[in-house]
Amino acid sequence: MRYVPGLGHGDYYSRMHLKEVLEKIRGSASPENEEAAKFQVIAPILQALGWDTFDGEQVKFEYSVGGRNGGRVDIALKSRDRVVALVEAKAPTTDLNSHVAQVLGYAFHEGVDICVLTTGMEWWLYLPREPGEPRKRRFAQLMVEQASLEQLVEDFECFLGKQNLVRGGSLRQARRVLKAGHEADRLKTEMPKIWKRMLDTADDELVELISKRVYEKTSIRPSSTQVAGLLRSQQVQLATPVEARRASFTATPAMKADEQAPLRSTKVPTVKPVAIVLWGQRHSVTTHKEVLCVVAEKLFERHAGEFYKLLELKGRRHPFVARNRQALGQPEVSYEVASSGYWVDIHASAKAIRKRADRFLGCFGYPPFDLEVILDS
């Protein structure tokens, strides 16, 4: 790229649109030092933004700031004797980070709302009076050579255009941009942490959502344990359905037919349960009746608004769940779910209790193997 002589002439740039100015700058050689950056790039851009760089009442070069112990800032943009922005110029090879504190200090001392640190090709824009460390006060970084011309024009006019600066529009928009940036940074930091916690702890809502989506696609509802394993990047455990577990008690193919005792005619002693595992969570119980009570309680916690569905479940003569306790087969052997007015008939054998619990789960789309009854060994 080459330097085009005469680029810094104010009258020439006052007749050009900002986009044309930026195109000229991008098509020319980069300025060699701070002075070149100031007059070949920065001043022409300000001129195109409505600032008359030849009017000392609008644009003050080498403006004194900070009193006797202060210094000078390269450019001060003024309106009616009030400084509305400070611009500090540096050579293109300068590390701007080492000058941020200085320009922010000058701007804060002068009570200026917006200040700029720039090499001409890179512009860092700050709100010096906002709280926080310097990097948290930068609301824009404009790269003249890399960014699209349309975006550059929009940003320059929004934040440094004369009318916007004088009327306060630049400050309002800068604050909105800074706030949005802080929120984006916080989300970038916190979202991965929250997601990791949800995966590590198998968050109930996430487990339920995945289980629901799988059921919608496959008509098969995975257990909470299966979903939790998936979330932890473990192999999905294949749960054995209740019917398959029952089948495991039948004779093996190697047995002769006359050696197989029919299950229905064999009376198996009832073994007391010690706990149930429902949706991956363990709950202590001491009787089979408690199994049904806990299942009903947990279903009510998840589906209180739909619990009425259980009112449709009936035995040969009586309902399993009723609003009127007296409607049950054995009202004196019933259980009220969470003081809700729903009464559950728990007068049944261990086998019937298990079947009833499976039907309760099925009313809300849960498979039988979501429930495991752990018996006393």
VOBA-1610 file (N, C-alpha, C; in pm, whole numbers, padded with zeros to 5 digits, always signed):
BEGIN
Met+00084-00119+00000Met+00000+00000+00000Met+00088+00124+00000Arg+00035+00235-00053Arg+00116+00356-00061Arg+00041+00472+00003Tyr+00115+00573+00047Tyr+00057+00693+00107Tyr+00016+00790-00003Val-00106+00837+00006Val-00158+00932-00093Val-00138+01073-00040Pro-00056+01155-00103Pro-00030+01291-00056Pro-00159+01372-00048Gly-00166+01459+00055Gly-00279+01550+00067Gly-00399+01492+00139Leu-00385+01367+00194Leu-00500+01306+00260Leu-00544+01385+00384Gly-00453+01461+00445Gly-00487+01529+00568Gly-00552+01664+00549His-00582+01705+00430His-00637+01839+00406His-00783+01844+00448Gly-00816+01932+00544Gly-00950+01936+00603Gly-01059+01970+00506Asp-01039+02069+00416Asp-01144+02108+00322Asp-01180+01992+00230Tyr-01079+01915+00193Tyr-01103+01800+00104Tyr-01191+01698+00175Tyr-01158+01667+00302Tyr-01233+01565+00375Tyr-01370+01612+00417Ser-01388+01742+00435Ser-01519+01793+00475Ser-01622+01770+00366Arg-01575+01751+00242Arg-01667+01727+00130Arg-01685+01578+00103Met-01620+01493+00182Met-01627+01349+00160Met-01714+01282+00267His-01779+01176+00227His-01852+01096+00323His-01752+01010+00401Leu-01791+00970+00520Leu-01703+00891+00605Leu-01659+00762+00535Lys-01749+00698+00463Lys-01713+00574+00396Lys-01600+00596+00296Glu-01606+00707+00223Glu-01500+00738+00126Glu-01368+00762+00198Val-01373+00831+00311Val-01252+00857+00389Val-01188+00726+00433Leu-01269+00637+00484Leu-01218+00508+00530Leu-01160+00426+00415Glu-01226+00433+00300Glu-01173+00362+00183Glu-01037+00417+00143Lys-01020+00550+00147Lys-00892+00613+00115Lys-00784+00568+00212Ile-00819+00566+00340Ile-00722+00527+00443Ile-00682+00381+00426Arg-00778+00295+00400Arg-00747+00152+00384Arg-00665+00126+00259Gly-00677+00214+00162Gly-00600+00196+00039Gly-00465+00263+00041Ser-00427+00322+00155Ser-00300+00394+00167Ser-00208+00322+00264Ala-00083+00364+00265Ala+00014+00306+00356Ala-00021+00342+00500Ser+00007+00251+00592Ser-00017+00279+00733Ser+00074+00393+00778Pro+00026+00481+00865Pro+00110+00591+00914Pro+00233+00537+00987Glu+00345+00611+00971Glu+00472+00563+01026Glu+00490+00596+01173Asn+00426+00702+01222Asn+00446+00743+01360Asn+00320+00809+01414Glu+00329+00859+01537Glu+00212+00918+01602Glu+00160+01040+01528Glu+00249+01130+01485Glu+00207+01251+01416Glu+00138+01217+01285Ala+00194+01121+01213Ala+00132+01080+01087Ala-00006+01021+01113Ala-00018+00940+01219Ala-00148+00882+01253Ala-00250+00991+01284Lys-00204+01094+01354Lys-00293+01201+01397Lys-00348+01279+01278Phe-00262+01312+01181Phe-00304+01402+01073Phe-00341+01331+00943Gln-00294+01208+00925Gln-00329+01135+00803Gln-00455+01050+00822Val-00484+01011+00945Val-00595+00918+00968Val-00699+00974+01066Ile-00655+01010+01186Ile-00750+01049+01291Ile-00824+01177+01256Ala-00750+01282+01218Ala-00815+01410+01185Ala-00912+01398+01068Pro-00876+01329+00957Pro-00972+01312+00848Pro-01100+01240+00890Ile-01087+01140+00976Ile-01206+01069+01022Ile-01294+01162+01105Leu-01234+01239+01195Leu-01311+01333+01276Leu-01378+01439+01188Gln-01306+01485+01084Gln-01362+01584+00992Gln-01487+01528+00925Ala-01480+01404+00881Ala-01595+01341+00815Ala-01710+01314+00912Leu-01679+01312+01041Leu-01782+01290+01143Leu-01849+01420+01187Gly-01812+01531+01122Gly-01877+01658+01151Gly-01796+01752+01237Trp-01675+01712+01276Trp-01589+01798+01357Trp-01496+01878+01267Asp-01501+02010+01277Asp-01413+02095+01195Asp-01276+02099+01262Thr-01184+02023+01209Thr-01052+02012+01271Thr-00969+02139+01257Phe-01019+02238+01179Phe-00948+02366+01165Phe-01011+02474+01253Asp-01114+02437+01328Asp-01179+02530+01420Asp-01133+02497+01562Gly-01049+02582+01617Gly-00995+02558+01750Gly-01097+02556+01861Glu-01218+02606+01835Glu-01323+02602+01935Glu-01390+02465+01940Gln-01378+02389+01832Gln-01437+02256+01827Gln-01335+02147+01857Val-01219+02159+01794Val-01116+02056+01805Val-00988+02119+01860Lys-00952+02081+01981Lys-00832+02135+02046Lys-00720+02031+02039Phe-00610+02065+01975Phe-00494+01977+01972Phe-00404+02010+02092Glu-00337+01907+02146Glu-00248+01923+02262Glu-00320+01995+02376Tyr-00432+01935+02416Tyr-00518+01996+02518Tyr-00464+01963+02657Ser-00448+02064+02741Ser-00396+02047+02877Ser-00503+01989+02969Val-00465+01886+03043Val-00559+01822+03136Val-00489+01796+03269Gly-00569+01787+03374Gly-00517+01745+03503Gly-00447+01851+03585Gly-00461+01977+03551Gly-00399+02083+03631Gly-00248+02081+03622Arg-00181+02131+03729Arg-00035+02143+03726Arg+00035+02007+03720Asn-00025+01906+03779Asn+00037+01773+03779Asn-00017+01685+03667Gly-00089+01746+03575Gly-00148+01670+03465Gly-00056+01660+03346Gly-00116+01660+03229Gly-00039+01650+03106Gly-00119+01703+02991Arg-00091+01650+02875Arg-00162+01693+02754Arg-00217+01572+02680Val-00339+01587+02636Val-00400+01483+02553Val-00401+01535+02410Asp-00387+01446+02314Asp-00368+01489+02174Asp-00484+01570+02120Ile-00607+01525+02142Ile-00723+01594+02083Ile-00836+01599+02185Ala-00896+01717+02197Ala-01018+01733+02277Ala-01130+01782+02186Leu-01242+01713+02189Leu-01359+01753+02110Leu-01452+01832+02201Lys-01486+01956+02158Lys-01559+02047+02245Lys-01690+02094+02182Ser-01782+02129+02269Ser-01908+02190+02227Ser-01948+02293+02332Arg-01951+02421+02292Arg-01988+02530+02384Arg-01903+02527+02511Asp-01775+02525+02493Asp-01678+02529+02603Asp-01681+02404+02691Arg-01750+02301+02648Arg-01752+02176+02724Arg-01683+02066+02645Val-01590+01997+02707Val-01522+01885+02641Val-01614+01763+02644Val-01646+01710+02527Val-01737+01595+02520Val-01663+01464+02495Ala-01537+01473+02451Ala-01458+01351+02429Ala-01311+01388+02421Leu-01226+01295+02465Leu-01081+01308+02452Leu-01029+01197+02363Val-00932+01232+02277Val-00873+01133+02186Val-00722+01137+02204Glu-00665+01025+02245Glu-00520+01014+02262Glu-00464+00930+02148Ala-00370+00987+02072Ala-00312+00919+01956Ala-00179+00854+01992Lys-00154+00737+01932Lys-00028+00667+01951Lys+00020+00613+01817Ala+00149+00583+01809Ala+00205+00527+01687Ala+00147+00388+01661Pro+00136+00347+01535Pro+00074+00218+01502Pro+00138+00097+01569Thr+00266+00104+01602Thr+00333-00011+01664Thr+00323-00010+01816Thr+00254+00087+01872Thr+00246+00101+02018Thr+00152-00003+02080Asp+00191-00053+02197Asp+00103-00139+02275Asp+00007-00049+02352Leu-00116-00043+02307Leu-00213+00048+02367Leu-00241+00017+02514Asn-00226-00109+02553Asn-00256-00147+02691Asn-00176-00065+02793Ser-00055-00026+02756Ser+00030+00047+02851Ser-00009+00193+02866His-00108+00240+02789His-00149+00381+02795His-00294+00399+02838Val-00364+00289+02863Val-00506+00296+02898Val-00528+00373+03028Ala-00453+00339+03132Ala-00473+00403+03262Ala-00454+00554+03254Gln-00357+00598+03174Gln-00329+00741+03163Gln-00446+00817+03101Val-00496+00768+02988Val-00603+00840+02920Val-00733+00834+03002Leu-00757+00722+03072Leu-00875+00714+03157Leu-00865+00813+03273Gly-00745+00827+03327Gly-00725+00922+03436Gly-00750+01065+03392Tyr-00699+01101+03274Tyr-00722+01235+03221Tyr-00871+01260+03200Ala-00938+01163+03140Ala-01080+01180+03109Ala-01164+01189+03236Phe-01130+01107+03334Phe-01205+01110+03460Phe-01187+01245+03529His-01063+01298+03527His-01035+01426+03592His-01112+01539+03525Glu-01127+01530+03392Glu-01196+01636+03318Glu-01348+01618+03320Gly-01396+01505+03373Gly-01540+01480+03374Gly-01596+01448+03237Val-01511+01388+03152Val-01552+01355+03015Val-01619+01218+03013Asp-01727+01206+02936Asp-01803+01081+02933Asp-01739+00975+02845Ile-01676+01016+02735Ile-01618+00920+02640Ile-01474+00960+02610Cys-01385+00861+02608Cys-01247+00888+02567Cys-01200+00777+02474Val-01099+00811+02394Val-01053+00721+02288Val-00901+00708+02295Leu-00853+00587+02279Leu-00710+00559+02264Leu-00694+00493+02128Thr-00612+00552+02040Thr-00608+00503+01902Thr-00472+00518+01836Thr-00444+00425+01746Thr-00327+00436+01657Thr-00370+00487+01520Gly-00497+00517+01507Gly-00553+00555+01378Gly-00614+00436+01308Met-00545+00322+01316Met-00596+00201+01252Met-00674+00114+01352Glu-00650+00136+01480Glu-00721+00064+01586Glu-00769+00166+01689Trp-00900+00161+01719Trp-00961+00258+01809Trp-01022+00185+01929Trp-00978+00223+02050Trp-01036+00170+02173Trp-01119+00279+02237Leu-01248+00253+02258Leu-01340+00353+02312Leu-01383+00315+02454Tyr-01379+00412+02544Tyr-01404+00387+02686Tyr-01510+00481+02744Leu-01572+00433+02851Leu-01656+00516+02937Leu-01578+00534+03068Pro-01501+00641+03081Pro-01408+00655+03194Pro-01474+00667+03330Arg-01600+00709+03334Arg-01664+00731+03464Arg-01746+00610+03511Glu-01742+00502+03434Glu-01809+00380+03477Glu-01721+00307+03579Pro-01780+00228+03668Pro-01701+00155+03768Pro-01628+00036+03706Gly-01529-00013+03777Gly-01460-00133+03733Gly-01322-00107+03678Glu-01249-00214+03655Glu-01114-00204+03601Glu-01121-00155+03456Pro-01009-00106+03402Pro-01010-00047+03267Pro-01074-00134+03160Arg-01043-00262+03159Arg-01096-00346+03051Arg-01248-00358+03058Lys-01304-00337+03177Lys-01450-00344+03191Lys-01518-00214+03153Arg-01439-00111+03121Arg-01496+00017+03080Arg-01483+00040+02929Arg-01419-00051+02860Arg-01409-00037+02714Arg-01535-00094+02650Phe-01603-00013+02571Phe-01729-00058+02512Phe-01718-00087+02363Ala-01607-00047+02299Ala-01593-00074+02155Ala-01446-00079+02117Gln-01417-00161+02017Gln-01284-00171+01957Gln-01304-00171+01805Leu-01264-00064+01740Leu-01286-00048+01596Leu-01156-00071+01522Met-01157-00168+01431Met-01039-00204+01353Met-01059-00154+01210Val-00990-00047+01174Val-01014+00019+01046Val-00982-00071+00928Glu-00879-00152+00938Glu-00839-00235+00824Glu-00917-00366+00814Gln-00966-00418+00927Gln-01029-00550+00925Gln-01182-00546+00917Ala-01245-00453+00986Ala-01391-00452+00994Ala-01454-00411+00861Ser-01583-00446+00845Ser-01654-00406+00724Ser-01674-00255+00725Leu-01672-00195+00606Leu-01689-00049+00597Leu-01823-00005+00654Glu-01927-00081+00625Glu-02061-00043+00672Glu-02066-00041+00825Gln-02005-00143+00889Gln-02005-00147+01035Gln-01920-00036+01094Leu-01806-00008+01031Leu-01720+00101+01078Leu-01793+00235+01072Val-01859+00261+00960Val-01932+00387+00944Val-02039+00399+01052Glu-02112+00291+01075Glu-02219+00293+01175Glu-02164+00319+01314Asp-02054+00251+01350Asp-01997+00266+01484Asp-01934+00403+01505Phe-01857+00449+01407Phe-01795+00581+01420Phe-01901+00690+01437Glu-02003+00687+01352Glu-02106+00790+01359Glu-02186+00781+01489Cys-02209+00659+01535Cys-02286+00640+01658Cys-02212+00694+01780Phe-02082+00664+01789Phe-02007+00695+01911Phe-01927+00826+01905Leu-01886+00869+01784Leu-01802+00989+01775Leu-01858+01096+01681Gly-01972+01069+01618Gly-02034+01171+01535Gly-02067+01294+01618Lys-02047+01411+01561Lys-02061+01534+01638Lys-02200+01548+01700Gln-02304+01531+01621Gln-02439+01549+01673Gln-02471+01449+01783Asn-02429+01325+01765Asn-02456+01223+01868Asn-02381+01253+01997Leu-02256+01296+01986Leu-02178+01327+02106Leu-02236+01447+02180Val-02268+01551+02106Val-02316+01675+02168Val-02452+01654+02235Arg-02539+01577+02173Arg-02675+01558+02224Arg-02688+01444+02325Gly-02581+01372+02350Gly-02584+01265+02450Gly-02621+01129+02397Gly-02651+01120+02267Gly-02688+00991+02210Gly-02573+00891+02214Ser-02451+00940+02195Ser-02334+00851+02199Ser-02319+00787+02336Leu-02336+00866+02440Leu-02322+00815+02576Leu-02428+00710+02607Arg-02552+00736+02568Arg-02660+00641+02595Arg-02635+00508+02525Gln-02596+00516+02398Gln-02572+00392+02323Gln-02449+00319+02376Ala-02346+00394+02413Ala-02225+00332+02467Ala-02256+00255+02596Arg-02340+00313+02680Arg-02378+00244+02804Arg-02455+00116+02776Arg-02543+00121+02675Arg-02618+00000+02639Arg-02523-00109+02588Val-02427-00067+02505Val-02331-00163+02450Val-02245-00222+02560Leu-02200-00137+02652Leu-02115-00184+02762Leu-02191-00282+02850Lys-02316-00250+02881Lys-02397-00340+02964Lys-02416-00475+02894Ala-02445-00469+02765Ala-02464-00594+02689Ala-02335-00675+02688Gly-02222-00607+02678Gly-02093-00676+02679Gly-02067-00744+02812His-02098-00674+02922His-02081-00733+03055His-02171-00855+03073Glu-02294-00845+03025Glu-02387-00958+03036Glu-02338-01076+02954Ala-02285-01048+02834Ala-02233-01155+02749Ala-02113-01223+02815Asp-02026-01143+02877Asp-01909-01199+02945Asp-01952-01287+03062Arg-02053-01240+03135Arg-02100-01319+03249Arg-02162-01451+03204Leu-02241-01443+03097Leu-02301-01566+03044Leu-02193-01662+02994Lys-02092-01607+02930Lys-01983-01690+02878Lys-01912-01763+02991Thr-01903-01698+03107Thr-01837-01758+03223Thr-01928-01854+03298Glu-02052-01812+03319Glu-02142-01888+03407Glu-02213-02004+03339Met-02248-01989+03211Met-02325-02094+03146Met-02253-02230+03145Pro-02123-02235+03112Pro-02055-02366+03118Pro-02055-02425+03259Lys-02043-02340+03362Lys-02045-02389+03500Lys-02181-02448+03534Ile-02286-02375+03497Ile-02422-02422+03526Ile-02451-02551+03451Trp-02409-02557+03325Trp-02431-02678+03244Trp-02357-02797+03304Lys-02234-02775+03350Lys-02155-02883+03411Lys-02223-02934+03537Arg-02274-02841+03619Arg-02344-02883+03740Arg-02468-02964+03706Met-02540-02922+03602Met-02661-02995+03561Met-02626-03136+03515Leu-02513-03150+03444Leu-02471-03282+03398Leu-02423-03368+03514Asp-02342-03309+03602Asp-02283-03385+03712Asp-02387-03432+03812Thr-02489-03350+03835Thr-02591-03384+03934Thr-02716-03445+03873Ala-02715-03461+03740Ala-02834-03513+03670Ala-02958-03434+03711Asp-02957-03306+03680Asp-03065-03215+03716Asp-03201-03274+03681Asp-03294-03271+03776Asp-03425-03335+03759Asp-03499-03283+03636Glu-03499-03151+03616Glu-03572-03094+03503Glu-03510-03138+03371Leu-03377-03144+03366Leu-03310-03187+03244Leu-03337-03334+03217Val-03331-03416+03321Val-03360-03559+03306Val-03502-03579+03255Glu-03595-03504+03312Glu-03736-03516+03272Glu-03755-03473+03127Leu-03688-03363+03087Leu-03700-03314+02950Leu-03647-03416+02850Ile-03529-03472+02878Ile-03470-03571+02786Ile-03558-03695+02779Ser-03605-03739+02896Ser-03692-03856+02900Ser-03818-03833+02817Lys-03874-03713+02826Lys-03994-03679+02750Lys-03967-03679+02601Arg-03854-03619+02560Arg-03821-03614+02417Arg-03798-03754+02360Val-03730-03838+02436Val-03706-03976+02391Val-03839-04049+02376Tyr-03928-04028+02472Tyr-04059-04095+02467Tyr-04140-04048+02346Glu-04132-03918+02315Glu-04205-03864+02200Glu-04156-03924+02069Lys-04027-03952+02061Lys-03968-04004+01937Lys-03978-04156+01925Thr-03971-04225+02039Thr-03961-04371+02035Thr-04077-04445+02100Ser-04162-04371+02174Ser-04269-04431+02255Ser-04211-04520+02365Ile-04085-04500+02397Ile-04018-04570+02507Ile-03963-04465+02601Arg-03999-04475+02728Arg-03950-04377+02823Arg-03831-04435+02900Pro-03711-04377+02883Pro-03595-04427+02958Pro-03608-04394+03106Ser-03543-04473+03188Ser-03545-04447+03331Ser-03455-04329+03364Ser-03476-04273+03481Ser-03391-04162+03525Ser-03246-04204+03535Thr-03223-04329+03576Thr-03085-04379+03587Thr-03018-04383+03451Gln-03091-04425+03350Gln-03035-04429+03215Gln-03000-04289+03165Val-03091-04195+03185Val-03066-04058+03139Val-02950-03997+03216Ala-02945-04020+03347Ala-02836-03966+03428Ala-02702-04019+03381Gly-02697-04148+03348Gly-02573-04206+03296Gly-02532-04142+03165Leu-02629-04116+03080Leu-02600-04050+02953Leu-02544-03911+02975Leu-02603-03836+03068Leu-02556-03700+03096Leu-02414-03700+03150Arg-02378-03805+03221Arg-02242-03813+03275Arg-02146-03879+03176Ser-02190-03894+03052Ser-02108-03953+02945Ser-02071-04098+02976Gln-02161-04166+03048Gln-02140-04307+03074Gln-02224-04388+02976Gln-02194-04516+02966Gln-02272-04602+02878Gln-02414-04616+02933Val-02511-04605+02846Val-02650-04618+02889Val-02675-04759+02939Gln-02724-04770+03063Gln-02751-04900+03121Gln-02883-04954+03067Leu-02881-05078+03021Leu-03002-05139+02969Leu-03080-05200+03085Ala-03192-05139+03117Ala-03271-05187+03229Ala-03349-05312+03188Thr-03359-05406+03282Thr-03435-05527+03254Thr-03581-05504+03287Pro-03671-05517+03190Pro-03812-05496+03217Pro-03863-05590+03326Val-03968-05550+03391Val-04025-05629+03499Val-04061-05769+03452Glu-04121-05777+03334Glu-04164-05908+03286Glu-04044-05999+03263Ala-03934-05942+03215Ala-03814-06023+03192Ala-03757-06072+03325Arg-03763-05987+03427Arg-03713-06027+03558Arg-03798-06141+03614Arg-03928-06132+03592Arg-04015-06240+03640Arg-03986-06369+03566Ala-03957-06357+03437Ala-03931-06476+03356Ala-03805-06547+03402Ser-03715-06475+03469Ser-03590-06536+03513Ser-03613-06641+03621Phe-03731-06642+03682Phe-03761-06741+03784Phe-03814-06872+03725Thr-03843-06873+03594Thr-03894-06995+03531Thr-03779-07090+03505Ala-03810-07213+03473Ala-03708-07315+03452Ala-03627-07285+03328Thr-03502-07329+03327Thr-03416-07311+03211Thr-03453-07413+03107Pro-03415-07392+02979Pro-03448-07487+02873Pro-03393-07626+02900Ala-03287-07636+02980Ala-03226-07767+03004Ala-03312-07854+03094Met-03407-07796+03167Met-03491-07873+03257Met-03597-07947+03179Lys-03635-08061+03229Lys-03740-08137+03165Lys-03875-08075+03200Ala-03970-08099+03112Ala-04101-08038+03129Ala-04165-08078+03261Asp-04146-08210+03301Asp-04211-08255+03423Asp-04141-08206+03549Glu-04024-08141+03530Glu-03951-08087+03645Glu-03990-07942+03673Gln-04065-07882+03579Gln-04101-07742+03593Gln-04228-07729+03676Ala-04214-07667+03791Ala-04330-07646+03877Ala-04406-07523+03831Pro-04534-07533+03811Pro-04612-07415+03768Pro-04606-07306+03875Leu-04575-07186+03830Leu-04556-07075+03922Leu-04684-07041+03998Arg-04797-07052+03933Arg-04922-07010+03996Arg-04959-07098+04114Ser-04919-07226+04108Ser-04957-07316+04215Ser-04857-07317+04330Thr-04747-07244+04312Thr-04645-07241+04415Thr-04663-07118+04502Lys-04676-07138+04629Lys-04692-07025+04720Lys-04555-06979+04767Val-04518-06859+04728Val-04388-06805+04764Val-04404-06715+04886Pro-04325-06738+04989Pro-04335-06651+05108Pro-04306-06506+05071Thr-04383-06416+05130Thr-04365-06274+05102Thr-04242-06222+05175Val-04156-06155+05102Val-04037-06094+05160Val-04061-05945+05171Lys-04031-05889+05286Lys-04058-05747+05307Lys-03962-05659+05228Pro-04013-05550+05175Pro-03924-05455+05106Pro-03850-05367+05207Val-03733-05321+05168Val-03657-05229+05254Val-03643-05091+05189Ala-03663-05088+05057Ala-03650-04959+04987Ala-03704-04974+04845Ile-03728-04862+04782Ile-03757-04861+04639Ile-03662-04762+04572Val-03636-04785+04446Val-03561-04690+04365Val-03654-04642+04254Leu-03690-04516+04258Leu-03782-04458+04161Leu-03714-04342+04089Trp-03701-04353+03957Trp-03634-04250+03876Trp-03493-04221+03927Gly-03427-04329+03970Gly-03288-04314+04013Gly-03270-04269+04156Gln-03381-04241+04228Gln-03373-04196+04367Gln-03420-04306+04461Arg-03344-04331+04567Arg-03377-04436+04663Arg-03463-04379+04776His-03567-04457+04815His-03656-04418+04924His-03677-04539+05014Ser-03660-04522+05143Ser-03676-04632+05238Ser-03824-04663+05260Val-03856-04792+05268Val-03991-04838+05300Val-03978-04960+05391Thr-04086-04996+05458Thr-04083-05115+05546Thr-04192-05215+05511Thr-04291-05173+05432Thr-04400-05263+05392Thr-04431-05242+05244His-04500-05340+05187His-04542-05326+05047His-04644-05214+05032Lys-04725-05193+05135Lys-04820-05082+05128Lys-04747-04948+05114Glu-04635-04935+05182Glu-04558-04811+05174Glu-04503-04789+05033Val-04478-04898+04962Val-04429-04886+04824Val-04528-04804+04742Leu-04656-04840+04752Leu-04758-04769+04676Leu-04775-04626+04726Cys-04762-04607+04856Cys-04774-04471+04912Cys-04665-04380+04858Val-04542-04429+04856Val-04430-04347+04809Val-04444-04318+04660Val-04483-04418+04582Val-04502-04397+04438Val-04607-04290+04415Ala-04718-04298+04488Ala-04824-04198+04473Ala-04775-04058+04513Glu-04700-04051+04621Glu-04647-03921+04666Glu-04556-03860+04559Lys-04466-03938+04504Lys-04370-03887+04406Lys-04437-03849+04276Leu-04539-03924+04237Leu-04615-03887+04118Leu-04690-03755+04140Phe-04743-03738+04260Phe-04815-03614+04291Phe-04720-03494+04288Glu-04596-03513+04334Glu-04498-03404+04330Glu-04472-03358+04187Arg-04471-03453+04094Arg-04441-03419+03954Arg-04565-03380+03874His-04678-03438+03909His-04796-03423+03823His-04921-03388+03904Ala-04908-03295+03996Ala-05023-03260+04080Ala-05143-03217+03997Gly-05117-03142+03890Gly-05226-03092+03807Gly-05294-03198+03723Glu-05230-03314+03709Glu-05287-03423+03628Glu-05319-03547+03712Phe-05310-03531+03842Phe-05325-03649+03928Phe-05464-03711+03917Tyr-05558-03633+03867Tyr-05694-03682+03850Tyr-05701-03803+03756Lys-05596-03821+03673Lys-05595-03934+03580Lys-05606-04068+03654Leu-05552-04072+03777Leu-05556-04197+03852Leu-05696-04234+03898Leu-05788-04137+03895Leu-05926-04166+03936Leu-05993-04265+03841Glu-05938-04281+03721Glu-05997-04372+03622Glu-05955-04517+03643Leu-05853-04540+03726Leu-05805-04676+03749Leu-05896-04748+03848Lys-05941-04867+03810Lys-06034-04942+03895Lys-06000-05090+03897Gly-06042-05153+04005Gly-06037-05298+04013Gly-06169-05354+03961Arg-06206-05473+04007Arg-06331-05532+03960Arg-06453-05454+04008Arg-06444-05401+04130Arg-06561-05335+04186Arg-06535-05192+04234His-06412-05163+04273His-06385-05034+04336His-06265-04964+04270Pro-06263-04832+04280Pro-06148-04758+04225Pro-06025-04774+04314Phe-05909-04753+04253Phe-05784-04757+04330Phe-05757-04622+04397Val-05809-04516+04337Val-05790-04381+04389Val-05925-04310+04386Ala-05954-04234+04490Ala-06083-04165+04494Ala-06071-04036+04574Arg-06162-03943+04542Arg-06172-03822+04622Arg-06251-03850+04750Asn-06350-03936+04736Asn-06431-03977+04850Asn-06374-04108+04905Arg-06320-04101+05021Arg-06253-04218+05081Arg-06346-04339+05090Gln-06474-04312+05114Gln-06570-04421+05132Gln-06596-04498+05004Ala-06553-04443+04890Ala-06574-04512+04763Ala-06476-04626+04744Leu-06372-04631+04825Leu-06270-04736+04813Leu-06321-04867+04871Gly-06260-04977+04830Gly-06303-05109+04879Gly-06285-05124+05028Gln-06173-05076+05081Gln-06144-05082+05225Gln-06104-04942+05271Pro-06200-04854+05298Pro-06168-04715+05334Pro-06073-04704+05452Glu-06084-04801+05546Glu-06000-04792+05665Glu-05854-04828+05635Val-05829-04890+05519Val-05691-04922+05479Val-05660-04839+05354Ser-05652-04711+05372Ser-05625-04620+05260Ser-05525-04513+05303Tyr-05479-04439+05207Tyr-05373-04340+05235Tyr-05403-04211+05158Glu-05402-04098+05230Glu-05423-03969+05164Glu-05289-03915+05113Val-05286-03880+04987Val-05162-03835+04922Val-05138-03687+04950Ala-05035-03657+05026Ala-04988-03520+05049Ala-05100-03424+05089Ser-05194-03472+05172Ser-05306-03389+05219Ser-05380-03322+05103Ser-05387-03395+04990Ser-05444-03339+04868Ser-05592-03368+04851Gly-05646-03459+04934Gly-05784-03501+04914Gly-05795-03622+04824Tyr-05682-03669+04771Tyr-05680-03794+04693Tyr-05647-03908+04788Trp-05734-04013+04788Trp-05714-04129+04874Trp-05679-04251+04789Val-05578-04324+04832Val-05530-04442+04759Val-05562-04568+04838Asp-05621-04665+04771Asp-05650-04795+04834Asp-05520-04875+04840Ile-05473-04903+04961Ile-05348-04979+04975Ile-05375-05118+05035His-05502-05159+05034His-05537-05293+05084His-05522-05391+04969Ala-05404-05455+04960Ala-05377-05548+04850Ala-05255-05631+04885Ser-05238-05741+04811Ser-05121-05826+04831Ser-04997-05759+04773Ala-04880-05815+04804Ala-04755-05758+04753Ala-04755-05756+04601Lys-04803-05866+04540Lys-04806-05873+04394Lys-04903-05770+04337Ala-05018-05755+04400Ala-05118-05658+04352Ala-05068-05515+04372Ile-04998-05492+04482Ile-04941-05358+04506Ile-04846-05322+04393Arg-04761-05418+04354Arg-04664-05390+04247Arg-04736-05360+04115Lys-04836-05440+04083Lys-04911-05416+03960Lys-04980-05279+03963Arg-05033-05244+04080Arg-05101-05116+04093Arg-05002-05000+04076Ala-04884-05015+04134Ala-04781-04911+04121Ala-04741-04894+03974Asp-04728-05007+03902Asp-04694-04999+03760Asp-04802-04926+03681Arg-04928-04952+03715Arg-05038-04884+03646Arg-05039-04735+03678Phe-05009-04701+03803Phe-04999-04559+03839Phe-04894-04490+03752Leu-04778-04551+03740Leu-04669-04493+03660Leu-04711-04482+03513Gly-04777-04587+03464Gly-04818-04588+03324Gly-04914-04477+03287Cys-04994-04433+03384Cys-05087-04323+03356Cys-05015-04195+03314Phe-04889-04181+03353Phe-04813-04060+03321Phe-04698-04090+03225Gly-04705-04207+03160Gly-04608-04239+03056Gly-04479-04301+03104Tyr-04472-04340+03232Tyr-04349-04400+03283Tyr-04354-04552+03268Pro-04244-04615+03230Pro-04240-04761+03216Pro-04226-04828+03352Pro-04264-04955+03364Pro-04255-05025+03492Pro-04113-05031+03548Phe-04014-05040+03458Phe-03878-05055+03509Phe-03819-04925+03565Asp-03899-04817+03566Asp-03856-04697+03640Asp-03861-04721+03791Leu-03934-04825+03830Leu-03951-04858+03972Leu-03884-04991+04002Glu-03798-04990+04100Glu-03735-05114+04148Glu-03762-05128+04297Val-03815-05243+04335Val-03841-05271+04476Val-03728-05356+04531Ile-03661-05308+04632Ile-03549-05380+04692Ile-03599-05456+04814Leu-03585-05588+04809Leu-03638-05673+04915Leu-03531-05706+05019Asp-03579-05739+05137Asp-03488-05776+05246Asp-03423-05910+05214Ser-03291-05910+05211Ser-03219-06034+05178Ser-03199-06120+05302
//
